[in-house]
Structure formats: C-alpha cells, structure tokens
C-alpha cells in the first residue's frame, strides 16, 4: 500500500510537471484538453449541419476541406492547445465563457467587432454568444485520438453519481 501511494504521488507530480512544461513551451495554460462532447464530431449529423450551414454562409467545400481539423474530432480525443495572438476563420479554439464554467472547443466561423462567432461542427447553428477575445485560451494544433478518455470516464462518473451532469 505504501508503494502504491508513492507511485500515485510520483505520477501526479510528473503529470503536473509535464503540464507546466508543455504549457510554457506552447504558451497555453491549457496545453492538453479532453474532448468532452460530440459537438465537433463528423458523422451524418455533422455532414448535414456543418456543411449545410457553412455553405449557406458563403464557404466553399474546398475552403472547408482546407481548414484545420477538416474531419473534426471525437468525444474522448485529446487536443494539444497552443497559445495564439492571431486567429483565422476555421481555427479551432478553446475558450472559457465566464458564466459557463468549463472550456468549450469550437471552430471560428466569423469575426465581428464584438468578438468571434464560433460553432461546433456538429451543431446546427453557431453558439448563441460572441466569444470575446479575452475568453480565448488557445487554438488546437494536434489531435491525439482516444487519449482524452482518461479524463472523460472519471468526469462522467462523478457527474453521473452526483446527478449534476452539465449540458454540453
């Protein structure tokens, strides 16, 4: 039992060290995130919602296929997030809306004077608010398939047992 506790403390310490080191290298306080919802999944629903909405709003199929993560990503994937001072339409950003309380990962679909219009690829419409630039924590630069389940499983178990699951 004593060895197990030492191993757990070591694993936790190494995880925190790696998070800090990658965060410093990538310029992000959130260098690794788990995808907690299917809002960026590309399935039959996404094909209908994403491509229909985007083409109705002036994007060509070639532009969409040239965007970062053209095939989206799935719940349970992990994303590497880099800090950024410059965003482009099509970038996938991690933002934290103060009233929501958890990070959201969606695609920038337009810029306005008031902020960024963002949309989950699978969602039928953009988020109902403009994302203020100060809410953005970085943009996704790499997808690690399935690695996010390390975080998703325990988080969902806690929500399930506490009966307080957020609506993603």
C-alpha positions in Angstrom: 0.0 0.0 0.0 2.8 2.3 0.8 4.4 1.8 -2.6 1.0 2.4 -4.3 0.8 5.8 -2.5 4.3 6.7 -3.6 3.6 5.7 -7.2 0.4 7.8 -7.2 2.2 10.8 -5.8 5.0 10.4 -8.3 2.5 10.0 -11.2 0.6 13.1 -10.1 3.8 15.1 -9.7 5.1 14.1 -13.1 1.7 15.0 -14.7 1.7 18.4 -13.1 5.4 18.9 -14.2 4.6 17.9 -17.8 1.5 20.1 -17.9 3.6 23.1 -16.7 6.4 22.3 -19.1 4.2 21.9 -22.2 2.1 24.9 -21.1 5.3 27.0 -21.0 6.5 25.7 -24.4 3.1 26.1 -26.1 2.2 29.4 -24.4 -1.0 28.0 -23.0 -2.5 27.4 -19.5 -4.5 24.6 -21.1 -1.9 22.6 -23.1 -3.9 19.3 -23.0 -7.6 19.1 -23.1 -10.0 16.2 -23.4 -12.9 16.5 -25.8 -16.0 16.1 -23.5 -18.8 16.4 -26.0 -19.6 15.3 -29.6 -20.1 18.9 -30.8 -17.1 18.6 -33.2 -17.7 15.0 -34.3 -18.1 14.5 -38.1 -20.8 11.9 -38.6 -24.0 12.0 -40.7 -25.5 14.8 -38.4 -22.3 16.9 -38.8 -22.4 16.5 -42.6 -25.9 17.9 -42.6 -25.3 20.6 -40.0 -21.8 21.7 -40.7 -21.6 21.6 -44.5 -25.1 22.9 -45.0 -24.7 25.8 -42.6 -21.2 26.7 -43.8 -22.1 26.6 -47.5 -25.2 28.7 -46.9 -22.9 31.2 -45.2 -20.5 31.6 -48.1 -17.9 28.9 -47.6 -16.9 26.6 -50.5 -16.3 22.9 -50.0 -12.6 23.5 -50.9 -12.3 26.1 -48.1 -13.9 23.8 -45.6 -11.6 20.9 -46.5 -8.6 23.3 -46.1 -9.5 24.3 -42.6 -7.6 22.8 -39.6 -9.2 19.5 -38.5 -11.4 19.2 -41.6 -12.7 15.9 -40.3 -13.4 17.3 -36.8 -12.6 15.1 -33.8 -14.5 12.9 -31.4 -15.6 12.8 -27.8 -12.7 11.2 -25.9 -9.9 12.6 -28.1 -7.3 14.8 -26.6 -6.2 18.0 -28.1 -2.9 19.9 -27.8 -3.6 23.6 -27.4 -1.2 26.4 -28.2 -1.5 30.0 -27.2 -2.1 32.4 -30.0 -2.3 36.1 -30.6 -3.7 35.6 -34.2 -6.7 33.6 -35.2 -8.2 32.9 -38.6 -11.6 31.8 -39.7 -11.6 28.0 -39.5 -9.3 27.8 -36.5 -10.5 25.5 -33.7 -10.3 27.5 -30.4 -10.5 26.7 -26.8 -12.4 29.4 -24.9 -13.8 29.8 -21.4 -17.0 31.8 -21.1 -17.1 33.0 -17.5 -20.8 32.2 -17.0 -20.4 28.6 -18.3 -17.6 27.4 -16.1 -16.0 24.8 -18.4 -13.9 25.2 -21.5 -15.5 24.9 -24.9 -13.8 23.8 -28.1 -15.4 25.1 -31.3 -14.5 26.5 -34.7 -14.2 30.2 -35.6 -16.7 30.9 -38.4 -16.6 34.7 -38.5 -15.0 37.8 -36.9 -17.1 40.8 -35.8 -16.3 43.9 -33.9 -17.7 42.4 -30.8 -15.8 39.1 -30.9 -15.7 35.8 -32.7 -18.6 33.8 -34.0 -17.9 30.1 -33.2 -19.7 26.9 -34.0 -19.4 23.2 -33.1 -19.2 21.4 -36.4 -22.0 19.0 -35.4 -24.2 21.8 -34.0 -27.0 23.2 -36.3 -26.1 26.8 -35.5 -23.3 28.9 -34.0 -23.0 29.4 -30.3 -25.6 31.9 -29.1 -23.0 34.4 -28.0 -19.9 36.1 -29.4 -16.7 34.9 -28.0 -14.7 37.8 -26.5 -11.0 37.7 -27.4 -10.1 37.6 -23.7 -12.0 34.3 -23.3 -9.8 32.5 -25.8 -7.2 30.3 -24.2 -5.6 29.0 -27.4 -6.1 27.1 -30.5 -6.0 23.3 -31.2 -2.8 22.3 -33.0 -2.8 18.5 -32.7 -5.4 15.7 -32.1 -4.5 12.6 -30.1 -7.3 10.1 -30.8 -8.9 8.4 -27.8 -6.3 9.7 -25.2 -8.9 12.1 -23.7 -11.0 9.1 -22.3 -8.5 9.2 -19.4 -10.3 12.3 -18.3 -13.8 11.7 -19.8 -14.5 8.5 -17.9 -13.9 9.7 -14.4 -15.5 13.1 -15.1 -18.7 11.4 -16.4 -18.7 9.0 -13.4 -18.6 11.9 -11.0 -21.4 13.7 -12.8 -23.4 10.5 -13.0 -23.1 9.7 -9.3 -23.7 13.3 -8.2 -26.7 13.6 -10.6 -25.4 17.0 -11.8 -24.3 16.4 -15.4 -23.8 19.6 -17.3 -25.4 20.1 -20.7 -22.7 20.1 -23.3 
